[in-house]
């Protein structure tokens, strides 16, 4: 429940979005310099792509 003056947004997530499917990313597994996956969706994402999306 939101306190006075605080907006409530049930769809907001503290996690970044997967650049492929848009699901929240809990953690990334880097398997090489240009390969990795994000969990729990399992999409294949290069590590630098996830880092760039956090900077925006």
Backbone as JSON Lines, residues from 0, in Angstrom:
{"i":0,"aa":"X","n":[0.85,-1.17,0.0],"ca":[0.0,0.0,0.0],"c":[0.89,1.24,0.0]}
{"i":1,"aa":"X","n":[0.57,2.22,-0.82],"ca":[1.36,3.44,-0.93],"c":[1.0,4.39,0.2]}
{"i":2,"aa":"X","n":[2.02,5.09,0.71],"ca":[1.76,6.09,1.74],"c":[1.27,7.37,1.09]}
{"i":3,"aa":"X","n":[0.81,8.33,1.89],"ca":[0.3,9.59,1.36],"c":[1.34,10.27,0.49]}
{"i":4,"aa":"X","n":[0.91,10.72,-0.7],"ca":[1.81,11.43,-1.61],"c":[2.72,10.53,-2.42]}
{"i":5,"aa":"X","n":[2.6,9.22,-2.25],"ca":[3.46,8.28,-2.97],"c":[2.61,7.49,-3.95]}
{"i":6,"aa":"X","n":[2.99,7.52,-5.22],"ca":[2.23,6.8,-6.25],"c":[2.48,5.31,-6.13]}
{"i":7,"aa":"X","n":[1.47,4.52,-6.4],"ca":[1.59,3.08,-6.4],"c":[1.57,2.57,-7.83]}
{"i":8,"aa":"X","n":[2.57,1.78,-8.19],"ca":[2.64,1.21,-9.53],"c":[3.0,-0.27,-9.4]}
{"i":9,"aa":"X","n":[2.0,-1.13,-9.52],"ca":[2.22,-2.56,-9.34],"c":[3.08,-3.17,-10.43]}
{"i":10,"aa":"X","n":[3.27,-2.49,-11.56],"ca":[4.06,-3.04,-12.65],"c":[5.52,-2.61,-12.57]}
{"i":11,"aa":"X","n":[5.88,-1.7,-11.68],"ca":[7.27,-1.25,-11.56],"c":[8.13,-2.37,-10.99]}
{"i":12,"aa":"X","n":[9.35,-2.48,-11.5],"ca":[10.27,-3.51,-11.04],"c":[11.61,-2.87,-10.73]}
{"i":13,"aa":"X","n":[12.27,-3.31,-9.66],"ca":[13.59,-2.79,-9.35],"c":[14.67,-3.38,-10.27]}
{"i":14,"aa":"X","n":[14.29,-4.36,-11.08],"ca":[15.24,-5.04,-11.96],"c":[15.2,-4.44,-13.36]}
{"i":15,"aa":"X","n":[16.34,-4.46,-14.08],"ca":[16.33,-3.98,-15.47],"c":[15.54,-4.91,-16.37]}
{"i":16,"aa":"X","n":[15.08,-4.43,-17.5],"ca":[14.34,-5.25,-18.45],"c":[15.29,-5.96,-19.4]}
{"i":17,"aa":"X","n":[14.94,-7.17,-19.79],"ca":[15.69,-7.92,-20.79],"c":[15.56,-7.17,-22.12]}
{"i":18,"aa":"X","n":[16.67,-6.9,-22.81],"ca":[16.59,-6.18,-24.08],"c":[15.91,-6.98,-25.18]}
{"i":19,"aa":"X","n":[15.76,-8.3,-25.0],"ca":[15.11,-9.13,-26.02],"c":[13.62,-9.31,-25.79]}
{"i":20,"aa":"X","n":[13.24,-9.72,-24.57],"ca":[11.82,-10.04,-24.33],"c":[11.12,-9.06,-23.41]}
{"i":21,"aa":"X","n":[11.86,-8.23,-22.69],"ca":[11.24,-7.24,-21.82],"c":[10.95,-7.72,-20.41]}
{"i":22,"aa":"X","n":[11.18,-9.0,-20.12],"ca":[10.96,-9.5,-18.76],"c":[12.03,-8.93,-17.82]}
{"i":23,"aa":"X","n":[11.72,-8.83,-16.52],"ca":[12.74,-8.36,-15.58],"c":[13.91,-9.33,-15.49]}
{"i":24,"aa":"X","n":[15.11,-8.8,-15.41],"ca":[16.32,-9.6,-15.3],"c":[16.77,-9.62,-13.84]}
{"i":25,"aa":"X","n":[16.86,-10.8,-13.25],"ca":[17.34,-10.93,-11.87],"c":[18.85,-11.01,-11.82]}
{"i":26,"aa":"X","n":[19.45,-11.71,-12.78],"ca":[20.9,-11.79,-12.85],"c":[21.34,-12.21,-14.23]}
{"i":27,"aa":"X","n":[22.61,-11.94,-14.54],"ca":[23.19,-12.31,-15.83],"c":[24.31,-13.3,-15.6]}
{"i":28,"aa":"X","n":[24.44,-14.25,-16.53],"ca":[25.52,-15.22,-16.51],"c":[26.39,-14.94,-17.73]}
{"i":29,"aa":"X","n":[27.63,-14.52,-17.5],"ca":[28.55,-14.24,-18.58],"c":[29.35,-15.5,-18.86]}
{"i":30,"aa":"X","n":[29.25,-16.0,-20.12],"ca":[29.92,-17.24,-20.48],"c":[31.14,-17.01,-21.36]}
{"i":31,"aa":"X","n":[31.36,-15.79,-21.78],"ca":[32.5,-15.43,-22.62],"c":[32.54,-13.92,-22.79]}
{"i":32,"aa":"X","n":[33.54,-13.42,-23.49],"ca":[33.66,-11.96,-23.63],"c":[32.5,-11.33,-24.41]}
{"i":33,"aa":"X","n":[31.84,-12.11,-25.24],"ca":[30.74,-11.57,-26.05],"c":[29.47,-12.4,-25.94]}
{"i":34,"aa":"X","n":[29.4,-13.3,-24.96],"ca":[28.23,-14.16,-24.81],"c":[27.77,-14.21,-23.36]}
{"i":35,"aa":"X","n":[26.49,-14.37,-23.2],"ca":[25.92,-14.5,-21.87],"c":[24.43,-14.73,-21.96]}
{"i":36,"aa":"X","n":[23.82,-15.05,-20.84],"ca":[22.37,-15.21,-20.76],"c":[21.88,-14.43,-19.55]}
{"i":37,"aa":"X","n":[20.61,-14.07,-19.6],"ca":[19.98,-13.41,-18.47],"c":[18.9,-14.33,-17.92]}
{"i":38,"aa":"X","n":[18.72,-14.26,-16.64],"ca":[17.76,-15.14,-15.97],"c":[16.71,-14.31,-15.27]}
{"i":39,"aa":"X","n":[15.5,-14.76,-15.16],"ca":[15.02,-16.1,-15.38],"c":[14.53,-16.4,-16.8]}
{"i":40,"aa":"X","n":[14.52,-15.4,-17.71],"ca":[13.95,-15.65,-19.04],"c":[14.84,-16.53,-19.91]}
{"i":41,"aa":"X","n":[16.17,-16.51,-19.69],"ca":[17.07,-17.37,-20.44],"c":[17.51,-16.83,-21.78]}
{"i":42,"aa":"X","n":[17.17,-15.58,-22.09],"ca":[17.56,-14.99,-23.38],"c":[19.08,-14.86,-23.47]}
{"i":43,"aa":"X","n":[19.59,-15.04,-24.66],"ca":[21.01,-14.86,-24.93],"c":[21.27,-13.37,-25.16]}
{"i":44,"aa":"X","n":[22.12,-12.79,-24.32],"ca":[22.39,-11.36,-24.38],"c":[23.88,-11.13,-24.2]}
{"i":45,"aa":"X","n":[24.53,-10.41,-25.13],"ca":[25.93,-10.07,-24.9],"c":[26.05,-9.2,-23.65]}
{"i":46,"aa":"X","n":[27.05,-9.41,-22.8],"ca":[27.17,-8.66,-21.55],"c":[27.16,-7.15,-21.73]}
{"i":47,"aa":"X","n":[27.77,-6.64,-22.78],"ca":[27.8,-5.19,-22.97],"c":[26.43,-4.61,-23.32]}
{"i":48,"aa":"X","n":[25.55,-5.4,-23.91],"ca":[24.2,-4.92,-24.23],"c":[23.4,-4.67,-22.96]}
{"i":49,"aa":"X","n":[23.51,-5.54,-21.98],"ca":[22.81,-5.35,-20.72],"c":[23.38,-4.14,-19.98]}
{"i":50,"aa":"X","n":[24.67,-3.98,-20.01],"ca":[25.31,-2.83,-19.36],"c":[24.88,-1.52,-20.0]}
{"i":51,"aa":"X","n":[24.8,-1.48,-21.32],"ca":[24.35,-0.26,-22.01],"c":[22.92,0.07,-21.66]}
{"i":52,"aa":"X","n":[22.06,-0.91,-21.51],"ca":[20.65,-0.65,-21.18],"c":[20.51,-0.09,-19.77]}
{"i":53,"aa":"X","n":[21.43,-0.41,-18.87],"ca":[21.4,0.13,-17.49],"c":[21.81,1.6,-17.47]}
{"i":54,"aa":"X","n":[22.63,2.02,-18.42],"ca":[23.12,3.4,-18.45],"c":[22.09,4.37,-18.98]}
{"i":55,"aa":"X","n":[21.07,3.89,-19.69],"ca":[20.07,4.78,-20.31],"c":[19.1,5.3,-19.3]}
